[in-house]
Amino acid sequence: MSALDARQRPALLRELARERFDLVVVGGGITGAGIARDAALRGMSVALLEAEDFAAGTSNRSTKLIHGGLRYLAMGDFALVREAALERKAVHAMAPHLAEPRWMVLPARSRLEFLKYSIGVSLYETLGAVGREDRRASWDAAMLAESEPLLDRTRFRRACVYREYLTDDARLVIATLRAAAGAGACVASRLRVDGMLRERDRVIGARARCGLTGEVVEVRARSVVNAAGPWAERVAALEDEPGDGPRLHLSKGVHIVLPRARLPIENLLYLPMPDGRAVFAIPRGSTVYVGTTDTSWDGDRRLWPEVEAADVDYLLEPVARCFDVPAPGRDDVIATWAGLRPLIARPGKAARELSRRDEIWTGSGGMLTIAGGKLTGFRHMAEDVLAAVERSSGVTLPPPPGPTTLPGGDFEGSPETLARSLPGTDNLAPGCAERLARLYGTEARAVLESGAEPLVPGGELVRGEIDWAVTREAAHDLEDVIYRRTRAAWYSPAEREAVLLPVAARMATLLGWTDLERSSQIEATRARLADEFAFRG
């Protein structure tokens, strides 16, 4: 079974219990998805087990950039920057709708700061082999005023502008998993690994409990990889006792969402902070999101870390300081998200000082664990893990598959151009076609064929998205659809409450929910949406 059809769950669990796989991957974020794709495309039989929904954790809470990270130049981590900068092209080739080139604006407060930015970006572009057509530009005061008129002109008189790539992190995970499933991988969410299977002290698989039925499934394999992100140490502890100290340092990153009418910017903006960091302001449809924070975290809510008032105030401050707009307050925030970065711990180092480099280690039973890393580098991390699998298992695999096209990525040009080719665009709400093109790529046509009517009058979400999410993307819960498939929770705030009932009704028909289950799903999703605003007190 390879299709991600939520209705085929019983058959999927039977296949997982029946087969002996070459590889079991624990974790359905971008790292696990990349490993499953790479392994399946090389001919391995693969099972991927995710405790929650796919991309439910860190891989849904990033700043949603495919980038190299200019700040790591200051740390002297040139190899990491070069790898990530080069990888932007590969991800763009795989999924141009999910790695869209956009201009990043670095507004400078002085000639010295402008020079510093220019030197850094020049090195960044050299490391990333950026083509001439995408090379940096210099904006003087007049150009800056024309392109971003709301920037404070007394503070910023020039800017360095360069290319970065905007993504949708959860959609990138889903597309990568669908590529893995298309190559034969068995991919399952809601299967929490709670134990390891052993044979003569060697790990030969994982025991998992279904979060939907309570059924216990034993999945056997020749090799096991732990790619559980912030939970990686917990999964590793199922094999070995914890070591002398933590191997991971968890850092919390918070983003806030404002109405674009409140901050009508056109480009990606890099905003300097008083503490020496910087945050991004990024337009997306009718919204703008601002982030991220970078603070050490040691709480209890790993899946949904708290967004605190101090986090929100920190991110509102640069909006008031850097733009000629009325200072926004907490009540202007229309959505928030927080995620945990699983950084490799370094004694005495704060979260903001740690590199995003990944690390692989082997447990006593042979299970491989990978932690750290960046969204941008998921393909290279997968290649490193498969090289470690070769060494530990003694098998010889075919060469890595390279940047093969992900589902929906089989087009050239921009998502805007693709949107204009979609059928019936004149009958869609303003912005709907571009939204669908960015989420689904060329598969937006099939989504519209499943149902082009809006879920609410004049809305952006269409009925075909719900069918697609359930039958092609293994959406089991209402939250899956609202947060991680349609992205309505964060990018369509005007209609996210109104669509809950029609989405739940359609899912109930597809999945056979009772009236009680449908009501429970709506109540749980409303509670999740409300929790984003707990910072207001």
Salt bridges, closest charged atoms under 4 A:
ASP5 OD2 - ARG7 NH2 2.86
GLU19 OE2 - ARG18 NE 3.48
ASP22 OD1 - ARG222 NH1 2.95
ASP38 OD1 - ARG42 NE 2.61
GLU52 OE2 - ARG192 NH2 2.47
ASP53 OD1 - ARG190 NH1 3.83
ASP53 OD2 - ARG484 NE 2.59
ASP53 OD2 - ARG485 NH1 2.78
ASP77 OD1 - ARG357 NH2 2.85
GLU87 OE2 - ARG379 NE 2.55
GLU87 OE1 - HIS380 NE2 3.29
GLU100 OE1 - ARG438 NE 2.80
GLU113 OE2 - ARG109 NH2 2.46
GLU125 OE1 - ARG135 NH1 3.55
GLU125 OE1 - ARG136 NH1 3.43
ASP134 OD1 - ARG163 NE 3.31
ASP152 OD2 - ARG155 NE 3.87
GLU164 OE1 - ARG88 NH1 2.90
ASP168 OD2 - ARG284 NH2 3.03
ASP168 OD1 - ARG487 NE 2.94
ASP169 OD2 - LYS64 NZ 2.85
ASP169 OD1 - ARG487 NH2 2.98
ASP194 OD1 - ARG207 NE 3.14
ASP194 OD2 - ARG209 NE 3.96
GLU199 OE1 - ARG200 NH2 3.86
GLU218 OE1 - ARG220 NH2 3.26
GLU266 OE1 - ARG260 NH2 3.50
ASP294 OD2 - ARG71 NH2 3.56
ASP294 OD1 - ARG341 NH1 3.27
GLU308 OE2 - LYS252 NZ 3.22
ASP311 OD2 - LYS252 NZ 2.86
ASP313 OD2 - ARG330 NH2 2.66
GLU317 OE2 - ARG321 NE 2.57
ASP331 OD1 - ARG536 NE 3.89
ASP332 OD1 - ARG262 NE 3.47
GLU359 OE2 - ARG247 NH2 3.35
GLU383 OE2 - ARG379 NH1 3.28
GLU383 OE1 - HIS380 ND1 3.44
GLU416 OE2 - ARG438 NH2 2.97
GLU434 OE1 - ARG438 NH1 3.27
GLU443 OE1 - ARG178 NH1 2.57
GLU453 OE2 - ARG463 NE 2.52
GLU465 OE1 - ARG435 NH2 2.84
ASP467 OD1 - ARG463 NH1 3.72
ASP467 OD2 - ARG506 NH2 2.68
GLU473 OE2 - ARG171 NH2 2.69
ASP477 OD2 - ARG190 NH2 2.87
GLU479 OE2 - ARG484 NH2 3.09
GLU479 OE1 - ARG528 NE 3.91
ASP480 OD1 - ARG190 NH2 2.91
ASP480 OD1 - ARG484 NH2 2.86
GLU497 OE2 - ARG526 NH2 2.85
ASP515 OD1 - ARG518 NH2 3.52
ASP531 OD2 - ARG301 NH2 2.54
ASP531 OD2 - ARG528 NH1 3.28
